[in-house]
């Protein structure tokens, strides 16, 4: 399906406005889902369901939001991702921007990786595949 | 006491859809406080009625093995108030059931006229994303509750019995 990045962004925005009850203008490229847009864990599922429906695609569990990395004891130490964990996460999330996170891979900061841009990038790649 | 806000199922298609009715009666005490001079069914309880219709549908789809908990009301809108003497009909449809959650769409009618829409997200809480642990016992679908459901004819309705009286 050929869709421009701008079109993808607009659709993602509509999904987030509906799923999270936020205003249009709050959904910027750099907005984080949890902190800026107030998403809770169940909202992530809702968002995935809605994206699947909107874009007519299947999003396997853990592909867009690979939170299960945290359940691997090898990957987490004293509340931070180990180098092994960080590279696993990077591999699982090629669509995310790690520039800031990799300086201090505190798992409490992991939600900051989930931005509107992350979703748009994930979808743009997926739709082009 | 059981917290039940539907009177019976009139249709039950396993894993697909369910229809339940609720007769609103002035014998319900809360209506006298909501409001004394003007009793109306609280909208929150209309949402609860849909959550029960849809929640039982979702639970039955997995043989009541999951603990099905209302996680999010995606949409709830109503066109008017509901008064004593009127009958609500809840029509719930499963949109998607996965290992960790389910989404349902619902339409509500009052005395046959469209009243509103209620869409819900349920969590199968043993498979929740935050990894929290819950008691082994299924406190949502208890044995007592399942007996009641049998009286609603939910099992037998799996074959598609329509609009028959609850046995």
Interface residues (C-beta under 8 A of the other chain):
Chain A: X18 X19 X41 X42 X43 X44 X45 X46 X49 X61 X67 X71
Chain B: X71 X72 X74 X95 X96 X98 X99 X100 X101 X103 X121 X123 X128 X129 X130 X131
